[in-house]
Amino acid sequence: MPAAALRARFQPLLHPVVATRQRFRAWWQQRLPRTDTQVLTQRNIYILPSRAGLMFGATVIVLLLASINYQLNLGYVLTFLLAGSGLVSMHLTHNTLRGLTLQLRPPKPSFAGSPVVMDVTLGSTGPARYGIGLRTESGSADSLTWINVEAGGQAHAQVSFVPLRRGLHAMPVLTVETRFPLGLFRAWSVWRPAATVLVYPQPEHPPAPLPPSHTSPSDTATARRVSDGGEVEGIRNYRRGDPLKLVVWKKAARYLETGGDLVSRDTSTAARHELWLDWQHCAGLPPEERLSRLAAWVQVAERGHARHGLRLPGLEIPPAHGEDHQRRCLEGLALWQ
Amino acid sequence: MAVSSPSFRRRSLPRDARDTLFLLAVILWTVLPHVGHLPPWCIALTGLVLVWRAHLAFTNAPLPPRWLPIAALATATALTLLSFRTLFGKDPGVTMAVVLMALKTLELRARRDAFVVFFLGFFLVLTHFLYSQSIGVAAAMLVSVWGLLTALVLAHLPVGQPSLKQAGSLALRTAALGAPIMVLLFVMFPRIGPLWGVPQAGLAGTGLSNSMNLGSVGELAVDERIAMRVRFPDRSVPGQRLYFRGPVLTRFDGVLWTPLSIDYPLPIRTDPLVTTGAGVRYEITLEPASLPLLPLLEATPDAPSLDGIEARRREDLGWALSRLTRDRLRFTAVAFPEYQLNQGTLTDRQRQQTLQLPDGVAPRTRAWAEAFRARPDLVSATPAQLAAALFRHIRTDQYTYTLTPGVYGEADSRAAIDEFWLDRKQGFCEHFAASFVVVMRSLGVPARIVTGYQGAEAPDGEGWRVVRHSNAHAWAEYWQEDLGWVRADPTAAVAPDRIFSSRNLRPTPGFAGGALATLSPDLLPQLRSLWESLDNRWNQWVLNYSRGQQLDALARLGIESPSWQDLAKLLVLTLSGLALVGVAWAWWDRQRQDPWQRQAAAVAGQLRRLGLPALPHQPPRQLAGEVREKFGPPGEPLAALLMVAEHQRYGRAALARPSRAWLATLRTEARRLLRTTSPR
């Protein structure tokens, strides 16, 4: 990290052109209004000849020179046909984007380090549009998602980006571009979506062992379930050295399918015991890594159907389980200061 | 079961392979017409590379390493040098372009490579026009351009597997939309002369020759291509009077007849020409020729105005051009059928040149001429009487006119005239003309051979008469003090048909032509004349379109003494005007109100008529609520319509622009509501 920070700090000195360009781009994008529905009009579509377009221009000039020098009227026809088609293709390229409506669906929360999928709906009232590419502004040119929009129809495109840090993130700036039909011009538009996405801390992998749980006399629900079924319901992640008979095979199979680990019957902790995932349990780690570990524990505990509470400095979520509870815990971790 | 039917395999071909095969097919189509101009190794190499590349595409095999095309290119360069001794010029250039194109297909790695192939393809299309600009070539190349554009469009349809038909129609649409710009530029782009270099001789095909030995006109006789077209706007002229003067061959070295000089510029001095009687105005469209001369009707004293080329009269009444032409020339001139050239004057030098006979040439003919001269009735005959007597001799002494006389002078080329004049007596125009001149010179009469075109076909609908290379002819001129140079066509004496019906030397039709002719004797000539009139229009309107026509059009627009600079100005003005129209439209489009706001204003207007306040900030949903409140159940349809608008504007399937049909329905509904609720 320090190396990267240093590089970032000294970049203006090392690469003045790149840095200036980045600053200009940032300033430019600041001026764009944030919106979740963008209609592409003449005001926000840019168009410039592509490299192939410049090559094409050079070809047309060579053809024109040859036609003049050899006095070829058919050469003039060819040259002007190509010039006319090239000029028309500029308008066609621009028209491919003009009047297109872009809509972003509210994104689902994600974990840091794993991709967030942006679901974009492209709507067209005019004729069919071909070869529209979408990517995040910072993504490479190869990362374009290509899509066609039928006449008067809609199409869905998915663009993903990988957030590196937890917290509430603004959606990245999107670029929509096209070179259809001849590739001589590139028309593009830059769109700053208004939506935000919540990014949870990146779960520690592999997860550390869960902290020990405490008896909770108040938790009657679990206790009753245990006494009724006469069976211990507590489940925890498989640990090295667990005897095979402790593995809950039925559940393990399901978890393995969804990418989880083996689970073992937790004999040491009774189900009526409740689990506190505490900031203090991760003593000795930097804060972000503590949050990562806690996020991993929340996942493991939820997978094990164990009731768990979360305790952070300034935040305490009482023990419970279920999807809502997990989301609350992860949100707490994501937004913790 | 590795075997699958070809159709199944074609259908299951991956997109990349299909696109590559399509591009290869387009390349093949573009290169194919060049086969006649390419050395055999180039044809073999190109074919091999294209087939190999197609195989790689079929089997989805990796492309060869980069050194291979580079090595092949180096080899091809060496072979080109070996074949042509140079890398520059038309044929070597085309050869290299074809090789480059084929080898580049082995390098289609990035999109940039594909663009190189496309642009090389357009360049190759142009090279075809260096050889021919006929309708057929134009049509074939139009297909090529379409194919290349289709491949280009295909490369920019990245989603799914678009059909070739779809890509083809998109390319066609682009080209069709570009066509008006093409026409505008074609019509208005000023035709300026070559920027550098001069067209080389020998490119435009055979025409008249600058020299003659017995046999060369015989080769021309089977050349059915059109040399020029002539039209007489004022009055018709019979075919036997149509002598278009080409090179005058005076110098004779015993085998070869050549003009006195072929250089340009020529000596300023021209022989005195006196014209009598009325002139005949005529128009000529001259095809590109391999000689820098104008075959004008005898006798045209004044230079026609030509575009960018200067024409000068030779001393022998021929017309020379300052350079070769690549495009058709179209001009108007006036000829005077009655003229006297060099009347009363002939310099000693000219007399010597036109009497010159090399020693040892045609000794028997010269002896025969001595005997001829000694005939009692001809002892004191004038040159004209001598010529008439020679014509009588030709008519009565079993000379025959034939296109296949066989070879003369095989044993001794200097005896060729003897063999013809005294022994076999079979030949065509140049045999007769050459022998006539030799005999006249032997008789002490200055004489020379004139070559050119004689006769023309019957006029077509627009009065144009076709003159073909097969109309090439050779005749003679002799000089008499009081008449000047007199035309004498000895061929007319033996084959008056050849002159009077101005039927050209047509070869027997081939097998297909013969079959057609048996089917319907008129069909072949009809088809032919149809095609030729089409070809003529093509020449007149497309190929012959030159600065002359451009400036004529400017003059018709009222510009006095227009120049190409005026044309350039007009083009720039037109283009700027069009660009301004575009800018104005863009500005109007920008200033246009947001269509949703317009719709909201229209809706508010309707609701205000119904007595609702309808404030601008209220969305349709609120307006619907107010409608329901005020009108109750009768207002329900209107409220529902407003809810539809809400969905159209803000819902999941929101429209980019408001629907006009919806507004029309709303208006109807609002009117209905107004009628039903208004107090009676």
Contacts between the chains, C-beta under 8 A, distances in Angstrom:
chain1	res1	chain2	res2	distance
A	37	B	654	7.2
A	39	B	656	6.0
A	41	B	590	7.8
A	42	B	586	6.0
A	42	B	589	6.0
A	42	B	590	5.6
A	43	B	590	6.5
A	51	B	112	7.5
A	52	B	111	7.7
A	52	B	112	7.4
A	52	B	115	4.6
A	55	B	115	5.9
A	55	B	116	7.9
A	55	B	119	6.1
A	56	B	115	7.8
A	56	B	119	6.6
A	59	B	119	4.3
A	59	B	122	5.9
A	59	B	123	6.8
A	62	B	123	7.0
A	63	B	122	6.6
A	63	B	123	6.9
A	63	B	126	5.4
A	65	B	195	6.8
A	66	B	126	5.8
A	67	B	126	7.3
A	68	B	192	6.2
A	68	B	194	7.0
A	68	B	195	5.8
A	69	B	194	4.8
A	69	B	195	5.4
A	69	B	196	6.7
A	69	B	197	6.5
A	70	B	129	7.8
A	70	B	130	6.1
A	70	B	194	7.4
A	70	B	199	7.1
A	70	B	326	6.2
A	71	B	191	7.5
A	71	B	193	7.7
A	71	B	194	6.7
A	71	B	199	7.8
A	71	B	326	4.7
A	71	B	327	4.9
A	72	B	126	7.3
A	72	B	129	4.6
A	72	B	130	7.1
A	72	B	133	6.7
A	72	B	326	7.5
A	73	B	133	6.8
A	73	B	186	8.0
A	73	B	327	6.6
A	73	B	542	6.0
A	73	B	543	5.0
A	73	B	544	7.8
A	73	B	545	5.8
A	73	B	546	7.9
A	74	B	129	4.4
A	74	B	133	4.6
A	74	B	137	7.7
A	74	B	138	5.8
A	74	B	141	7.7
A	74	B	542	7.3
A	74	B	543	7.2
A	75	B	126	5.3
A	75	B	129	5.2
A	76	B	185	7.7
A	76	B	186	5.7
A	76	B	189	6.6
A	77	B	138	7.8
A	77	B	182	6.8
A	77	B	186	6.1
A	77	B	542	7.3
A	78	B	122	7.2
A	78	B	125	6.0
A	78	B	126	5.8
A	78	B	129	7.5
A	78	B	141	7.3
A	78	B	145	6.9
A	79	B	126	7.9
A	80	B	181	6.9
A	80	B	182	4.2
A	80	B	183	8.0
A	80	B	185	4.0
A	80	B	186	5.3
A	80	B	189	7.2
A	81	B	145	6.7
A	81	B	175	6.6
A	81	B	178	6.4
A	81	B	179	7.2
A	81	B	182	4.6
A	82	B	122	6.2
A	82	B	145	7.7
A	83	B	178	7.7
A	83	B	181	6.8
A	83	B	182	7.4
A	83	B	185	6.6
A	84	B	175	7.9
A	84	B	177	7.8
A	84	B	178	3.0
A	84	B	179	6.4
A	84	B	180	7.3
A	84	B	181	3.3
A	84	B	182	4.3
A	84	B	185	7.2
A	85	B	149	6.7
A	85	B	174	5.2
A	85	B	175	5.1
A	85	B	177	7.7
A	85	B	178	3.8
A	86	B	178	7.5
A	87	B	178	6.6
A	87	B	181	5.8
A	88	B	174	5.7
A	88	B	177	4.3
A	88	B	178	4.4
A	88	B	181	7.2
A	89	B	174	5.8
A	89	B	178	7.9
A	92	B	174	6.4
A	92	B	177	7.7
A	99	B	656	5.8
A	99	B	657	7.4
A	100	B	656	7.4
A	101	B	654	7.0
A	101	B	656	4.3
A	103	B	654	7.1
A	123	B	653	7.7
A	123	B	654	6.9
A	123	B	655	7.3
A	123	B	656	5.8
A	124	B	656	7.0
A	125	B	655	6.1
A	125	B	656	4.5
A	125	B	657	5.1
A	130	B	156	7.6
A	130	B	157	5.5
A	130	B	159	7.3
A	130	B	162	7.8
A	130	B	170	7.7
A	131	B	156	5.1
A	131	B	157	5.6
A	131	B	158	5.7
A	131	B	159	7.0
A	133	B	158	7.6
A	146	B	158	4.2
A	146	B	159	4.9
A	147	B	159	6.2
A	148	B	157	7.8
A	148	B	159	4.8
A	148	B	160	7.3
A	154	B	653	7.0
A	179	B	156	5.4
A	180	B	153	7.7
A	180	B	156	4.8
A	180	B	157	7.1
A	181	B	152	7.7
A	181	B	153	4.9
A	181	B	156	5.9
A	181	B	170	5.7
A	181	B	171	7.3
A	181	B	174	5.5
A	182	B	149	7.2
A	182	B	152	5.2
A	182	B	153	6.8
A	182	B	156	6.8
A	182	B	174	6.7
A	183	B	111	7.8
A	183	B	115	7.4
A	183	B	152	6.6
A	183	B	155	6.6
A	183	B	156	5.0
